[in-house]
């Protein structure tokens, strides 16, 4: 698939083949109700959305007059190397919880121009350095949108060290290590810190504990395996190293609000 995909709607958010992409959407008119990470959110006119994990999106229901531009960028194409700014870490974690950005009047023109100019860059395929300029434009788009979000949502009191530890912790979860280890102590040991310190960093950077993020990623993965892949509970329980199917059922009820059989029938 292409590194960049652009559409004038939001239909590909639930496409299983798009899991490696991050999506940037701007709504010009109307609204779209979205089932996201176990809750319902709404993308409205003059709002932007950044979906860092498309597996969190389970359903979309746009209004008849919904008008939206959506840019999908493959995560590996967008990825930046080197130190990451603390604000980017905080913004990314906040956007995992709520991907909607309320764009103020002062930033609306800027936001629209970001989407229009990026699409123009994509169309100039004759550029001798097309791949490089497109990668740079993708990173600029993401950073400018993070800036809009960070100016109103992100604290300036987080150190680079704390952000780096938090980023490494989330990267471990993104590789699905929670399928084998769901204890805070395990992640703390891998990060060369004590469990209490890791929890303090998580709360300071993201507003949530380390165990919250472990269970958040675990529950979302289980939800997908149950509802999208249709795997039996016994197989998922074994995959996640639960001691028994009954324990797996109780875990699902606690963190997803329903037993496996109930989730499949929704």
C-alpha positions in Angstrom: 0.0 0.0 0.0 1.0 3.6 -0.4 2.8 5.6 2.3 0.1 8.3 2.1 -3.6 8.0 1.3 -6.0 10.9 1.1 -9.8 10.7 1.0 -12.7 13.2 1.2 -14.5 11.2 3.8 -13.7 9.0 6.8 -14.6 5.5 5.6 -11.1 3.9 5.8 -10.9 4.5 9.6 -12.3 1.0 10.2 -10.4 -0.7 7.4 -8.4 -3.5 9.0 -5.7 -3.1 6.3 -5.0 0.5 7.6 -3.8 -0.5 11.1 -0.3 0.7 10.4 -1.5 4.1 9.5 -2.1 7.3 11.5 -5.0 9.4 10.4 -5.4 13.2 10.4 -8.9 14.5 9.7 -10.5 17.9 9.4 -14.2 18.4 9.4 -15.6 21.3 7.3 -19.3 20.6 7.7 -21.7 18.3 9.5 -20.6 15.7 12.0 -19.6 12.0 12.4 -20.3 9.8 15.4 -17.4 7.4 16.0 -17.1 4.4 18.3 -13.6 4.9 19.7 -11.7 2.9 22.3 -14.9 1.8 24.1 -16.7 5.1 24.0 -18.6 7.3 21.5 -17.0 10.5 20.3 -18.2 13.0 17.7 -16.1 14.9 15.1 -17.8 18.2 14.3 -17.4 21.1 12.0 -14.2 23.0 12.5 -12.7 20.2 14.5 -9.6 18.1 13.8 -8.9 14.6 14.8 -5.7 12.6 15.1 -6.1 8.9 15.2 -2.8 7.4 16.4 -4.2 3.9 16.6 -6.8 3.0 14.0 -7.5 -0.3 15.8 -9.3 1.8 18.4 -11.9 2.8 15.8 -14.8 0.3 15.6 -17.6 2.2 13.8 -18.3 5.5 12.1 -21.7 7.1 11.4 -21.5 10.4 9.4 -24.3 12.8 9.0 -25.8 13.3 5.5 -24.0 16.7 5.1 -20.7 15.5 6.6 -17.7 17.0 4.7 -14.2 16.0 5.7 -10.6 15.6 4.5 -8.6 12.7 5.9 -4.9 12.0 5.4 -3.6 8.6 6.2 0.2 8.3 6.7 2.0 5.0 7.3 3.5 5.1 10.8 7.0 4.0 9.6 6.9 6.8 7.0 6.0 9.4 9.6 8.3 8.2 12.3 11.0 10.6 13.4 14.4 9.6 14.7 16.3 11.1 17.6 15.1 12.7 20.8 11.4 13.4 21.0 10.1 16.6 22.6 8.2 16.1 25.9 5.1 17.9 24.4 4.9 15.4 21.6 4.9 12.5 24.1 2.2 14.1 26.2 0.1 15.1 23.2 0.3 11.5 21.8 -0.8 10.0 25.0 -3.6 12.5 25.4 -4.8 11.8 21.9 -4.9 8.1 22.6 -7.6 8.9 25.1 -9.4 11.6 23.0 -8.4 12.2 19.4 -10.6 15.2 18.9 -9.0 18.7 18.7 -11.2 21.8 19.1 -9.6 24.3 16.6 -10.0 27.9 17.8 -10.8 30.7 15.4 -7.2 31.8 15.2 -6.1 28.4 14.1 -8.8 27.4 11.7 -7.2 29.0 8.6 -3.9 27.5 9.6 -5.4 24.0 10.0 -7.2 24.1 6.7 -4.1 25.3 4.9 -2.1 22.4 6.4 -4.4 19.9 4.8 -4.7 21.8 1.5 -0.9 22.3 1.1 -0.1 18.7 2.1 -2.5 17.4 -0.6 -0.8 19.7 -3.2 2.6 18.2 -2.1 1.3 14.7 -2.7 0.2 15.7 -6.2 3.6 17.0 -7.3 5.0 13.6 -8.2 7.6 15.1 -10.6 9.6 16.6 -7.8 13.1 15.2 -8.0 13.1 14.6 -4.2 9.5 13.5 -4.0 9.9 10.9 -1.3 12.0 13.1 0.9 9.8 16.2 0.5 6.7 14.2 1.2 8.2 12.6 4.3 9.2 16.0 5.6 5.8 17.5 4.8 4.1 14.6 6.7 6.2 15.3 9.7 5.5 19.0 9.5 1.7 18.3 9.3 1.9 16.2 12.4 4.0 18.6 14.3 1.9 21.6 13.4 -1.3 19.8 14.6 0.5 18.7 17.8 1.4 22.3 18.4 -2.2 23.4 18.1 -3.2 20.7 20.5 -0.3 21.3 22.9 -0.9 25.0 23.3 -4.1 24.4 25.2 -3.8 20.9 26.6 -0.2 20.1 27.6 1.7 21.0 30.7 5.2 22.4 30.4 6.5 20.8 33.7 7.5 17.4 32.2 11.2 16.7 31.8 12.8 15.1 28.7 13.9 12.2 30.9 10.4 11.5 32.0 9.0 11.7 28.5 11.7 9.4 27.2 10.9 6.8 29.8 7.2 7.1 29.1 7.8 6.8 25.3 9.8 3.6 25.8 7.1 2.2 28.1 4.4 2.8 25.4 6.6 1.4 22.7 6.8 -1.9 24.8 3.0 -1.9 24.9 2.8 -1.3 21.2 4.8 -4.4 20.6 2.2 -6.3 22.6 4.4 -7.4 25.5 1.3 -7.2 27.7 0.3 -10.5 26.2 3.1 -12.1 28.2 3.5 -9.6 31.1 0.9 -7.3 32.7 2.8 -6.5 35.9 4.1 -2.9 36.4 7.3 -4.4 38.0 8.2 -6.2 34.8 8.1 -2.9 32.7 9.9 -1.0 35.4 12.7 -3.6 35.4 13.1 -3.4 31.6 13.3 0.4 31.9 15.8 0.3 34.7 13.6 2.1 37.2 11.5 1.0 40.3 7.8 0.4 39.9 6.8 3.3 42.0 8.9 5.7 39.9 7.4 4.4 36.7 3.9 4.9 38.1 4.8 8.5 39.1 6.2 9.2 35.7 3.1 7.9 34.0 0.8 10.0 36.2 2.9 13.1 35.6 3.2 12.7 31.8 -0.2 11.3 30.9 -2.5 11.7 34.0 -2.9 7.9 34.2 -1.1 5.2 36.0 1.2 2.6 34.5 -1.4 -0.2 35.1 -4.0 1.9 33.4 -2.0 1.9 30.1 -1.2 -1.8 30.4 -4.8 -2.7 30.8 -5.9 -0.2 28.2 -3.8 -1.8 25.5 -4.6 -5.3 26.7 -8.3 -4.7 26.7 -8.3 -3.1 23.2 -6.4 -6.0 21.8 -8.7 -8.6 23.4 -11.7 -6.6 22.0 -10.4 -6.8 18.5 -9.6 -10.5 18.7 -13.1 -11.2 20.0 -15.2 -8.9 17.7 -13.1 -8.7 14.5 -11.2 -12.0 14.4 -13.8 -14.1 16.2 -11.3 -16.2 18.1 -12.7 -18.4 20.9 -12.2 -17.3 24.5 -10.0 -20.3 25.3 -7.6 -19.5 22.5 -7.3 -15.8 23.5 -6.9 -16.7 27.2 -4.0 -18.9 26.2 -2.5 -16.3 23.9 -2.5 -13.8 26.8 -1.3 -16.3 29.3 -4.3 -16.1 31.6 -4.3 -18.9 34.1 -7.8 -20.0 33.2 -10.7 -19.1 30.9 -12.8 -18.0 33.9 -10.1 -15.5 34.9 -10.0 -14.2 31.3 -13.8 -13.8 31.4 -13.6 -11.8 34.6 -10.8 -9.6 33.2 -12.9 -8.9 30.1 -16.0 -8.0 32.2 -13.9 -5.7 34.3 -12.1 -3.8 31.6 -14.5 -4.0 28.7 -17.7 -4.0 30.6 -19.0 -7.2 29.2 -18.2 -10.9 29.0 -16.7 -12.3 25.8 -20.0 -13.9 24.6 -21.8 -10.5 25.2 -19.2 -8.6 23.1 -19.5 -11.0 20.2 -23.3 -10.6 20.1 -23.2 -6.8 20.0 
